Amino acid sequence: MKHWIFLFFLCVTFPLVAQDAAIKEAEVAYTKGDYKSAIDLYEGLLENKGESAAIYYNLGNAYYKDGQIAPAILNYERALLLSPADGDIRFNLQMAKQRSVDKIEPLGEFFLAEWFHAVQNLASADRWGTIGIVCFLLCLVCLSVFFFSRQRRFKQIGFYSAVVLLAIVVVANVFASNQADEIINRTEAIVFSPTVTVKSSPDQSGTDLFVIHEGTKVSIKSTLGEWSEISLEDGNVGWMPSKDIVKI
């Protein structure tokens, strides 16, 4: 029995130790200025251990230091998708965008929608899910106070608190659902080719509309064969080869 417990403990702890060693090795390479080795190590961690906001962030830093702006922006965006409330990720992403060629001004957003997205990005999908569960349990407690308390004052407190908590549950679940959908159904991408001419139709004979450069963020509206219909933050729409972009 002891042997089985030891083997179980070894199976659980060994991957964690190996992962920590790989992260440490990547950090050492980054500190020494060996950014290409750090990139390889971080890429290996993502491939073997799955997505992580911290690893994407560190990988973005390594690409940025190595002068590869498009991959840096891509990994900062992926990190931000998993951890939208992280101020360091947002700051470094803006720094990387300043080094890209295209300076695109986004269209103005209705203030209520802007406020909605700002509040939604205060926490990740997992955090909003946790908030929803906790508030739901607290709502049940308040309902119990409302139904079983004999004092009118406590009944009122329990009722109104339950209503507020139920509203928070609904909002938290909406936020969590929206963010989970963004993670699962990724419709945004980063341009990786130095220069791309966006066309009016999905073929080389289409009319040239405008030119974009590597590091530019686009939204994928649809795909047709080897072409993607994209839109920019300023509202411009057109077609470009799918091979020139990488999904966030």
C-alpha positions as CSV (number, residue, x, y, z in Angstrom):
1,M,0.0,0.0,0.0
2,K,2.8,2.4,0.9
3,H,4.4,1.7,-2.5
4,W,1.2,2.7,-4.3
5,I,1.0,5.9,-2.3
6,F,4.6,6.7,-3.1
7,L,4.0,6.1,-6.8
8,F,0.9,8.3,-6.8
9,F,2.8,11.1,-5.0
10,L,5.6,10.8,-7.5
11,C,3.3,11.0,-10.5
12,V,1.6,14.1,-9.1
13,T,4.7,16.0,-8.0
14,F,7.2,15.1,-10.7
15,P,5.4,17.0,-13.5
16,L,5.1,20.0,-11.3
17,V,8.8,19.9,-10.4
18,A,9.8,19.5,-14.0
19,Q,7.5,22.4,-15.0
20,D,9.0,24.6,-12.3
21,A,12.5,23.7,-13.5
22,A,11.7,24.6,-17.1
23,I,10.2,27.9,-16.0
24,K,13.3,28.6,-13.9
25,E,15.5,27.7,-16.9
26,A,13.6,30.1,-19.1
27,E,13.8,32.9,-16.6
28,V,17.6,32.4,-16.3
29,A,17.9,32.5,-20.1
30,Y,15.8,35.7,-20.3
31,T,17.9,37.3,-17.5
32,K,21.1,36.5,-19.4
33,G,19.7,38.1,-22.6
34,D,19.4,34.7,-24.3
35,Y,16.0,35.5,-25.6
36,K,15.8,32.8,-28.3
37,S,16.4,30.1,-25.7
38,A,13.8,31.6,-23.4
39,I,11.4,31.7,-26.4
40,D,12.0,28.0,-27.1
41,L,11.5,27.1,-23.5
42,Y,8.3,29.0,-23.0
43,E,6.9,27.7,-26.3
44,G,7.7,24.2,-25.0
45,L,5.9,24.8,-21.8
46,L,2.8,26.0,-23.6
47,E,2.9,23.0,-25.9
48,N,3.3,20.5,-23.1
49,K,1.4,22.1,-20.2
50,G,-1.4,24.0,-21.9
51,E,-2.3,27.7,-21.8
52,S,-1.2,30.0,-19.1
53,A,-1.5,33.8,-18.9
54,A,1.9,34.0,-17.0
55,I,3.7,32.0,-19.7
56,Y,2.1,33.9,-22.5
57,Y,3.2,37.1,-20.8
58,N,6.8,36.0,-20.3
59,L,6.9,34.7,-23.9
60,G,5.6,38.0,-25.1
61,N,8.4,39.8,-23.2
62,A,11.0,37.5,-24.7
63,Y,9.8,38.1,-28.2
64,Y,9.7,41.8,-27.5
65,K,13.3,41.9,-26.3
66,D,14.3,39.8,-29.3
67,G,12.7,42.5,-31.6
68,Q,9.9,40.2,-32.9
69,I,6.9,42.6,-32.5
70,A,4.1,40.6,-34.1
71,P,4.7,37.4,-31.9
72,A,5.1,39.7,-28.9
73,I,1.7,41.3,-29.5
74,L,0.1,37.9,-30.2
75,N,1.3,36.5,-26.9
76,Y,0.4,39.6,-24.9
77,E,-3.1,39.4,-26.5
78,R,-3.4,35.7,-25.5
79,A,-2.3,36.5,-22.0
80,L,-4.8,39.3,-21.8
81,L,-7.6,37.0,-23.0
82,L,-6.9,34.7,-20.0
83,S,-6.2,37.5,-17.5
84,P,-8.1,40.7,-18.6
85,A,-7.6,42.5,-15.3
86,D,-3.7,42.3,-15.4
87,G,-2.4,45.9,-15.7
88,D,1.2,44.7,-16.5
89,I,0.0,42.8,-19.6
90,R,-2.0,45.8,-20.8
91,F,0.9,48.1,-20.4
92,N,3.4,45.9,-22.2
93,L,0.9,45.3,-25.0
94,Q,0.5,49.0,-25.5
95,M,4.3,49.4,-25.6
96,A,4.6,46.7,-28.2
97,K,1.8,48.2,-30.3
98,Q,3.7,51.5,-30.4
99,R,6.4,49.8,-32.2
100,S,4.1,48.5,-34.9
101,V,3.7,50.4,-38.2
102,D,0.0,50.8,-38.3
103,K,-1.6,53.3,-35.8
104,I,-5.3,52.6,-36.1
105,E,-7.8,54.7,-34.1
106,P,-10.7,52.5,-33.0
107,L,-14.2,53.6,-33.6
108,G,-16.0,55.2,-30.6
109,E,-18.1,52.9,-28.5
110,F,-21.4,53.7,-26.9
111,F,-20.6,54.7,-23.3
112,L,-22.9,52.0,-21.8
113,A,-21.1,49.3,-23.9
114,E,-17.7,50.7,-22.9
115,W,-18.7,50.7,-19.3
116,F,-20.0,47.1,-19.6
117,H,-16.7,45.9,-21.1
118,A,-14.7,47.8,-18.6
119,V,-16.5,46.1,-15.7
120,Q,-16.4,42.7,-17.4
121,N,-12.6,43.0,-17.7
122,L,-12.1,43.5,-14.0
123,A,-11.8,39.8,-13.6
124,S,-11.3,36.6,-15.6
125,A,-14.0,34.1,-16.6
126,D,-12.9,31.8,-13.7
127,R,-13.1,34.6,-11.2
128,W,-16.5,35.7,-12.3
129,G,-17.7,32.1,-12.1
130,T,-16.4,31.9,-8.5
131,I,-18.1,35.2,-7.6
132,G,-21.3,33.9,-9.1
133,I,-21.2,30.7,-7.0
134,V,-20.3,32.5,-3.8
135,C,-23.1,35.1,-4.3
136,F,-25.6,32.3,-5.1
137,L,-24.8,30.6,-1.8
138,L,-25.1,33.8,0.1
139,C,-28.4,34.4,-1.6
140,L,-29.6,31.1,-0.3
141,V,-28.6,32.1,3.2
142,C,-30.4,35.5,2.9
143,L,-33.5,33.7,1.6
144,S,-33.3,31.4,4.6
145,V,-33.2,34.5,6.9
146,F,-36.3,35.9,5.0
147,F,-38.3,32.7,5.3
148,F,-37.5,31.6,8.8
149,S,-36.7,34.8,10.8
150,R,-39.5,36.0,13.0
151,Q,-38.4,39.6,13.1
152,R,-39.7,41.9,10.4
153,R,-36.4,43.8,10.2
154,F,-34.4,40.7,9.5
155,K,-36.9,39.6,7.0
156,Q,-36.5,42.8,5.0
157,I,-32.7,42.7,5.2
158,G,-32.8,39.0,4.1
159,F,-35.2,39.8,1.2
160,Y,-33.4,42.8,-0.2
161,S,-30.0,41.3,0.2
162,A,-31.1,38.2,-1.6
163,V,-32.4,40.3,-4.5
164,V,-29.1,42.2,-4.8
165,L,-27.1,39.0,-4.6
166,L,-29.2,37.3,-7.2
167,A,-28.6,40.3,-9.5
168,I,-24.9,39.9,-9.0
169,V,-25.2,36.2,-9.8
170,V,-26.8,37.0,-13.1
171,V,-24.3,39.6,-14.0
172,A,-21.3,37.5,-13.0
173,N,-22.6,34.6,-15.1
174,V,-23.1,36.9,-18.1
175,F,-19.5,38.2,-17.7
176,A,-18.1,34.7,-17.3
177,S,-20.1,33.4,-20.3
178,N,-18.9,36.2,-22.5
179,Q,-15.3,35.8,-21.6
180,A,-15.4,32.0,-21.9
181,D,-16.9,32.4,-25.4
182,E,-14.1,34.8,-26.4
183,I,-11.6,32.2,-25.2
184,I,-13.3,29.3,-27.0
185,N,-14.4,31.1,-30.2
186,R,-11.4,33.2,-31.1
187,T,-12.3,35.6,-33.9
188,E,-9.4,38.0,-33.6
189,A,-5.9,37.6,-35.1
190,I,-2.5,39.3,-35.5
191,V,-1.0,40.0,-38.9
192,F,2.4,38.2,-39.3
193,S,3.4,39.3,-42.8
194,P,5.5,42.4,-43.1
195,T,3.1,44.0,-45.6
196,V,-0.4,42.8,-46.7
197,T,-2.6,44.4,-49.3
198,V,-6.3,44.0,-48.3
199,K,-8.6,43.2,-51.3
200,S,-12.2,43.9,-52.1
201,S,-12.8,40.2,-52.8
202,P,-11.2,36.9,-51.9
203,D,-8.8,36.7,-54.9
204,Q,-5.7,38.3,-56.2
205,S,-7.7,40.1,-58.9
206,G,-9.8,42.0,-56.3
207,T,-9.4,45.8,-56.0
208,D,-6.7,47.0,-53.6
209,L,-8.4,48.6,-50.6
210,F,-5.6,49.4,-48.1
211,V,-2.3,48.1,-46.8
212,I,-1.7,46.7,-43.3
213,H,1.5,45.6,-41.6
214,E,2.7,43.0,-39.2
215,G,1.5,43.4,-35.6
216,T,-1.9,44.8,-36.6
217,K,-4.9,43.3,-34.9
218,V,-7.8,42.3,-37.0
219,S,-11.2,40.7,-36.5
220,I,-12.1,37.7,-38.7
221,K,-15.6,38.1,-40.0
222,S,-15.6,35.0,-42.3
223,T,-13.4,32.7,-44.3
224,L,-13.6,31.5,-47.9
225,G,-11.0,29.0,-49.0
226,E,-7.6,30.4,-48.3
227,W,-9.0,33.9,-47.7
228,S,-10.3,35.7,-44.6
229,E,-12.7,38.6,-44.5
230,I,-11.3,40.9,-41.8
231,S,-12.3,44.2,-40.2
232,L,-10.0,46.7,-38.4
233,E,-10.7,48.6,-35.3
234,D,-11.4,51.7,-37.4
235,G,-14.2,50.0,-39.3
236,N,-12.3,49.2,-42.6
237,V,-13.3,45.8,-44.0
238,G,-11.7,43.6,-46.7
239,W,-10.2,40.3,-47.7
240,M,-6.7,39.0,-47.1
241,P,-4.9,35.6,-47.3
242,S,-5.5,33.5,-44.2
243,K,-1.8,32.5,-44.1
244,D,-0.8,36.0,-43.2
245,I,-2.6,36.1,-39.9
246,V,-2.4,34.0,-36.6
247,K,-5.5,33.7,-34.4
248,I,-5.2,35.1,-30.9
